[in-house]
Amino acid sequence: MALSQPDVDQVIQVMAARLGQPPAAIRKKYWLDAFNYVVNFVTPNQLAASATQTLNFIVQNDSAFSICKTTYIITTTGNAFSAELQPFGSGLTTGGVPVLVTLTDSGSGRSMSDNPIPIDSIYGTGQLPYIWQLPKVLDPNGTFSITLQNLVATAWHVRLTHSGYKIFGDVQEWAAYHK
């Protein structure tokens, strides 16, 4: 999934606002490297029938991370595709995907919604990724939790990709921002 200069510019703008510095100063002190954090709800952590499951990823402590785009796929627990369960925009969908999602930045303690939302509301496909209105910047060593709720009596494998940028630079300055 391609990331672009507008993605970079948005990340710089979010960082500048968060640190209270002009974008030019941020560009001198920080650099971005494209990266993906992947969370797989697969055996033994598959999304069980009519169940709720939480998994997470931990941002490495040498950098912050900005989420710019998100994608997903759902398969049977035998890793076969089911045409009626493919994400909106894949060309295969015949109905809604019966999975709800709740996203939480555990580092800041902030939930991204007040209730679980349909998975297609915040995850797209490889061909048509969900593009975040503003990049979500996660702190170094922060935890990002994803809770999925299966609304049907069939177990699924769900694979989520969080595409964006690792943010390298003055990690001490970033940490001081939170004091």
C-alpha positions in Angstrom: 0.0 0.0 0.0 1.6 3.2 -1.1 2.0 6.1 1.3 2.6 9.5 -0.2 3.9 13.1 0.4 0.5 14.3 1.5 0.6 11.5 4.2 4.1 12.8 5.3 2.9 16.4 5.3 -0.2 15.5 7.5 2.0 13.6 10.0 4.4 16.6 10.2 1.4 18.9 10.8 0.0 16.7 13.6 3.4 16.5 15.3 3.9 20.2 15.0 0.5 20.9 16.6 1.1 18.3 19.4 4.6 19.7 20.2 3.7 23.3 19.7 6.4 23.9 17.1 6.4 25.0 13.5 6.5 22.3 10.9 9.9 23.4 9.7 11.4 22.7 13.1 9.7 19.3 13.2 11.2 18.4 9.7 14.7 19.2 11.1 14.4 17.1 14.2 12.4 14.1 13.1 12.4 11.8 10.1 9.8 9.3 8.9 10.2 5.7 7.7 7.3 3.8 6.2 6.2 0.9 8.4 3.2 -1.5 9.0 2.0 -2.9 12.3 0.0 -6.1 11.6 -2.4 -7.7 14.1 -3.6 -11.2 13.3 -6.7 -12.6 14.9 -5.8 -16.1 13.7 -5.4 -19.5 15.4 -5.0 -19.7 18.4 -6.3 -16.1 18.7 -9.0 -16.4 16.0 -12.2 -14.4 16.4 -14.4 -17.1 17.9 -18.1 -17.6 17.1 -20.3 -14.9 18.7 -17.3 -13.7 20.8 -15.2 -10.7 21.6 -11.4 -10.8 21.3 -8.8 -8.1 22.1 -5.2 -8.0 20.7 -2.7 -5.2 20.4 0.6 -4.0 19.1 3.3 -2.2 21.0 5.1 0.7 19.3 8.8 0.2 19.6 10.6 2.4 22.1 13.0 3.9 19.6 10.3 5.8 17.7 6.7 7.0 17.7 4.3 5.7 15.0 1.6 7.4 12.9 -1.3 5.4 11.5 -2.3 6.8 8.1 -4.2 3.9 6.5 -5.8 0.7 7.6 -6.8 -2.5 5.8 -8.3 -5.9 6.7 -9.2 -9.3 5.3 -11.5 -11.9 6.8 -11.2 -15.7 6.1 -12.6 -18.8 7.5 -10.5 -20.5 10.2 -9.3 -22.8 7.3 -8.0 -19.6 5.6 -10.6 -19.8 2.7 -12.2 -16.6 1.5 -15.9 -16.3 1.8 -17.3 -14.0 -0.9 -20.1 -12.6 1.3 -17.6 -11.4 4.0 -15.1 -9.5 2.0 -14.5 -5.8 2.8 -16.5 -3.1 1.1 -14.8 -2.1 -2.1 -13.3 -5.5 -2.8 -15.9 -6.2 -5.5 -17.0 -9.4 -3.8 -19.2 -8.2 -1.0 -22.9 -9.2 -1.0 -23.7 -7.7 2.4 -22.2 -6.2 5.6 -19.4 -7.8 7.5 -20.7 -8.9 10.9 -17.7 -7.7 12.9 -17.6 -4.6 15.2 -14.3 -3.0 16.2 -13.2 -0.8 19.1 -9.8 0.9 18.9 -7.9 2.2 22.0 -4.7 4.1 22.3 -3.8 2.5 25.7 -0.7 4.8 26.0 -2.9 7.8 26.2 -6.0 6.0 27.5 -8.1 7.3 24.7 -10.7 5.2 22.9 -11.3 6.1 19.3 -15.1 5.8 19.5 -17.9 5.8 22.2 -19.2 2.4 21.1 -18.0 -0.5 18.8 -18.4 0.4 15.1 -18.6 -1.7 11.9 -15.2 -2.8 10.8 -15.6 -1.3 7.3 -16.0 2.1 9.1 -12.3 2.2 9.9 -10.6 -0.5 7.8 -10.6 -0.9 4.0 -9.0 -3.2 1.5 -5.6 -3.4 -0.1 -7.1 -1.9 -3.2 -9.2 0.7 -1.3 -7.6 1.3 2.1 -9.3 3.4 4.8 -7.5 6.7 4.9 -7.5 8.4 8.3 -8.8 12.0 8.3 -5.8 12.9 10.4 -2.9 10.5 11.2 -3.1 9.0 14.6 0.3 9.5 16.3 1.1 6.9 18.9 3.8 7.4 21.6 7.1 5.4 21.7 6.5 2.2 23.7 2.7 2.9 23.6 0.1 0.1 23.2 -2.6 0.2 20.6 -5.5 -2.2 21.4 -8.0 -3.6 18.9 -11.2 -5.3 20.2 -13.3 -7.2 17.7 -16.8 -8.4 18.3 -18.1 -11.3 16.1 -21.9 -10.9 15.6 -22.4 -14.4 14.1 -22.0 -18.0 15.2 -19.0 -18.7 12.9 -15.4 -18.3 13.8 -13.1 -16.1 11.6 -9.5 -15.3 10.9 -9.2 -11.5 10.8 -5.9 -9.8 9.6 -5.5 -6.1 10.2 -2.8 -3.8 8.8 -2.0 -0.4 10.2 0.1 1.5 7.6 2.0 4.7 8.4 5.4 5.9 9.5 7.8 5.2 12.3 8.9 8.6 13.6 12.5 8.8 14.5 14.4 11.7 16.1 14.4 13.3 19.5 12.5 10.7 21.6 13.5 12.5 24.8 11.7 15.7 23.6 8.7 13.6 22.7 8.7 12.0 26.2 9.1 15.4 27.9 6.0 16.6 26.1 4.0 14.2 28.4 5.5 15.4 31.7 
